[in-house]
Amino acid sequence: MATRDIKIQANVAVPMRDGTLLRADIYRPDTDQPAETLVVRLPYDKSQAGMATLLDPIRFAGNGYAVVVQDCRGCFTSDGDFYPWRDDATDGYDTIEWAAAQHWSNKKVGMYSGSYLGSVQWMAAREQPPHLLAIAPMVAPTSLRNLFYRNGVFQLKSAQLWSLMMLGAHALRHHPFAELPGLMQEMLDAMDNMGRHAGYLPLKTWPLGKKSKFLGFYFDFLEHPTNDEYWRQLEFAGYEKTRVPAYIWAGWYDAVTESGALSSYMEMKTRGGAEHARKNLKLIVGPWAHDPEFKQKVGEIDFGIRSSGGAVDPNGVLLRWFDYWLKGKENGIMDEPPVRLFIMGDNVWRNENEWPLARTRYTNYYLHSGGKANGSGGDGLLSPELAANEPLDTFDYDPLDPVPSVGGRLLGEAGAMDQVEIEQRKDVLVYTTQPLVSDVEVTGLVTMKLHAQSSALDTDFTAKLVDVWPTGKAFIVADGIVRARYRNSDKTPSFIEPDKSYEYTIDLVATSNVFKAGHRIRLEVSSSNFPKFDRNPNTGHAIGVDAETRVATQKIFHDSKRPSHLVLPVIPR
């Protein structure tokens, strides 16, 4: 690793076009020679840059880069008012062009890091700052609406947990000192008891949120359940306007992956604003949750040392990326296949030429009755064979007793967690294959076509893909949800007719998992996944206004005319 003397300048004022001063710490080689420049923008305190981003600005500076680490508008040392993502497109542009104009910069600029710090890269890139040459968004959302809504359902835990984290970081700036001890204690209690706080009804009167004017954005999110102008003004990625190469990082168990980290690769491939950008993309997906350390144990499964951040070395990978695009070094990184996937089950990395994989065989696994045809819990068969005229399965969904979220793509307790206890519930239908005689690799986009009816005007349906081990453990692989009123459109909701059958498409996003010989593939069907998602009260009222709830009777069909099925992207072995 190259090393050299480092010069650090703290709290350097950077003027924005409206006169607001944002402040940055600058790490650069202690030399008069202009350097390639990297920009990192964050709302979490720039003085914690190494911890907040995993990526070490001192290491980049030691390798000849000037690194600008900036507090976002209204955050910590920066002036102005903070509202999530509202000003980050133009502020990003102004910061990049300011950096390029400094005497220590050679006018070649890149951006890196993840989560919020990744989303602001997409926002800046769409503004086309002339000196931005490459970006590296890691586990980064590309759609604000999809970050907080999934098929019309509010991502409650992510929204509340992130809001509380932001409140903790900004409480001193926005609240009188005398209020802080009580407020911080309530905040910590809420983070430790998310189920209880998320369970407060009506949702729009969340007491802790109402105590802080700073959390107004949380209630704005709730006020806009449809994909309206509010979300369009705060959108992250503008693919047709993005003209620079991107190195995209995602995780199979990352909550933010649901909001576009994977789809951004496909979107840029087809819609990128320049051939240069479309042809120079890279994607890496590990078994990771939304964790800046990229830990090898995610949930209850240890995927091995090769999966960890220490083995992958994100700093080293991105040094190669920026050495190529900013320094012009022919280091071979663009000669390597563009896609690198961690294949869970086999627990190995594999290079690919595209995403999704061209050799995918999309295979339907149909639901079959299994002896509890109108009973509770369900113990049906999952099979590639088309269902015959089989009796339906049914369960009652009570919003006051929702199915608890256990693992999966969550903020917080994410990953491969055992679902056996969940599967004992009367409101969870379970469909399972026979033990597999050989390995089945599932890598790609996972969906479900569900034929169902409800006694309610509006309700939710969930689907969960599970890997059942010979030990009896049942580990979550992927999950999804749909709100009935948004079954056809996220812009124009429409109620369902009670006791009428509809076909629903449930997006389980994507995975890469080898179901090993002797294992079984399982599908769970229910109507709640709480507090990951808000509970549908089954009333048909607007989101967040109900203290009232109603029990809905749900009927799941799997016959020749209504063949409910899971669509798995099977990869020939």
NORGI-V315989 format. One record per helix or strand of 3 or more residues. SS is the DSSP state (h for helix, s for strand). FROM is the first residue (numbers start at 1). TO is the last residue. If there is no record, write none. Layout:
ss & from & to
SS & FROM & TO
SS & FROM & TO
//
This chain:
ss & from & to
s & 6 & 15
s & 21 & 29
s & 35 & 42
h & 46 & 53
h & 57 & 62
s & 65 & 71
h & 88 & 100
s & 105 & 114
h & 116 & 126
s & 132 & 138
h & 144 & 148
h & 156 & 174
h & 177 & 192
h & 194 & 198
h & 203 & 205
h & 207 & 210
h & 213 & 223
h & 229 & 233
h & 239 & 241
s & 245 & 251
h & 255 & 259
h & 263 & 271
h & 275 & 278
s & 281 & 286
s & 297 & 299
h & 305 & 307
h & 309 & 312
h & 314 & 325
h & 333 & 335
s & 339 & 344
s & 348 & 352
s & 360 & 368
s & 380 & 383
s & 393 & 397
h & 399 & 401
h & 422 & 424
s & 429 & 432
s & 440 & 454
s & 460 & 468
s & 474 & 483
h & 484 & 486
s & 502 & 515
s & 520 & 526
s & 552 & 558
s & 565 & 571
//
